[in-house]
Amino acid sequence: MQVMSFGRMAILTDPTGAVFGLWEPATHNGWQVVDEPGAPAWSELMTHDQPSAVTFYSTLFGFTVEDMSSGGFRYASLHQEGVAAVGVGAYGESVDRAVPAAWTIYFAAADVDASVARVVEGGGAVVRAPRTHPTAGSHWSPGRSARSSRSSRPRRRPPEALSRAPRVGPAHGAARSTSEVVRTLSA
């Protein structure tokens, strides 16, 4: 579907039933700001059939796969040119098979606790409270690698990188609206 002069999009489902969007940029490249509160930080898919989803997305986009599974938890980080792009995890055995596969988008927050409080004040609800990750630290952002560093300025992807960037995740229009809401709540 053509979206004015911005680009073209499609909404699809993968073999596990997860809805995702594709974006072909024209005048609007998509996400350009990262490592800034309110900017998209990570996307991950949770599904009952994680191996099929990993195969599907790695084949579709040419991702390389880093298996991060441990114990009873199955998870893979899918990489584009050596950089983590998205994650794909398996629902645990206790999750009802009727729960559909779903993508989740994470937004960067300078203070997760303060942002959660603002979400609740704004009428949202807490599905999973902030927690400390055993190796990544307090209020971790799953998309931030150990080698990434914070700076006082937001990072912007150069236009040439955008043309190679995979367009996986929520449909552009929905993501933009959600991002604007999160930026308002994080301000």
SULURPE-V460888 format. One record per residue. N is the residue number from 1. RES is the residue in one letter. PHI is phi in whole degrees, 0 to 359 (* if undefined). Layout:
BEGIN
<<N/RES/PHI> <N/RES/PHI>>
END
This chain:
BEGIN
<<1/M/*> <2/Q/284> <3/V/247> <4/M/44> <5/S/267> <6/F/290> <7/G/158> <8/R/238> <9/M/222> <10/A/216> <11/I/247> <12/L/223> <13/T/234> <14/D/271> <15/P/297> <16/T/266> <17/G/98> <18/A/287> <19/V/273> <20/F/215> <21/G/239> <22/L/244> <23/W/228> <24/E/251> <25/P/288> <26/A/235> <27/T/274> <28/H/241> <29/N/286> <30/G/109> <31/W/294> <32/Q/238> <33/V/257> <34/V/226> <35/D/57> <36/E/224> <37/P/307> <38/G/95> <39/A/275> <40/P/301> <41/A/244> <42/W/193> <43/S/230> <44/E/215> <45/L/254> <46/M/245> <47/T/209> <48/H/280> <49/D/239> <50/Q/299> <51/P/301> <52/S/295> <53/A/294> <54/V/300> <55/T/299> <56/F/301> <57/Y/289> <58/S/292> <59/T/288> <60/L/299> <61/F/250> <62/G/73> <63/F/293> <64/T/266> <65/V/244> <66/E/248> <67/D/284> <68/M/247> <69/S/296> <70/S/201> <71/G/57> <72/G/265> <73/F/257> <74/R/252> <75/Y/206> <76/A/226> <77/S/259> <78/L/261> <79/H/245> <80/Q/241> <81/E/53> <82/G/81> <83/V/247> <84/A/301> <85/A/253> <86/V/210> <87/G/241> <88/V/225> <89/G/241> <90/A/258> <91/Y/298> <92/G/287> <93/E/301> <94/S/282> <95/V/279> <96/D/305> <97/R/298> <98/A/283> <99/V/290> <100/P/284> <101/A/299> <102/A/206> <103/W/275> <104/T/238> <105/I/254> <106/Y/254> <107/F/252> <108/A/295> <109/A/220> <110/A/292> <111/D/215> <112/V/300> <113/D/300> <114/A/295> <115/S/294> <116/V/299> <117/A/300> <118/R/290> <119/V/299> <120/V/296> <121/E/301> <122/G/276> <123/G/100> <124/G/280> <125/A/227> <126/V/271> <127/V/269> <128/R/221> <129/A/293> <130/P/303> <131/R/213> <132/T/267> <133/H/276> <134/P/300> <135/T/245> <136/A/261> <137/G/103> <138/S/287> <139/H/52> <140/W/296> <141/S/254> <142/P/303> <143/G/275> <144/R/275> <145/S/273> <146/A/298> <147/R/272> <148/S/280> <149/S/235> <150/R/274> <151/S/226> <152/S/283> <153/R/252> <154/P/293> <155/R/275> <156/R/235> <157/R/286> <158/P/292> <159/P/307> <160/E/294> <161/A/288> <162/L/295> <163/S/291> <164/R/264> <165/A/293> <166/P/292> <167/R/251> <168/V/248> <169/G/128> <170/P/297> <171/A/302> <172/H/309> <173/G/299> <174/A/294> <175/A/296> <176/R/294> <177/S/298> <178/T/296> <179/S/301> <180/E/296> <181/V/295> <182/V/296> <183/R/298> <184/T/297> <185/L/289> <186/S/277> <187/A/291>>
END
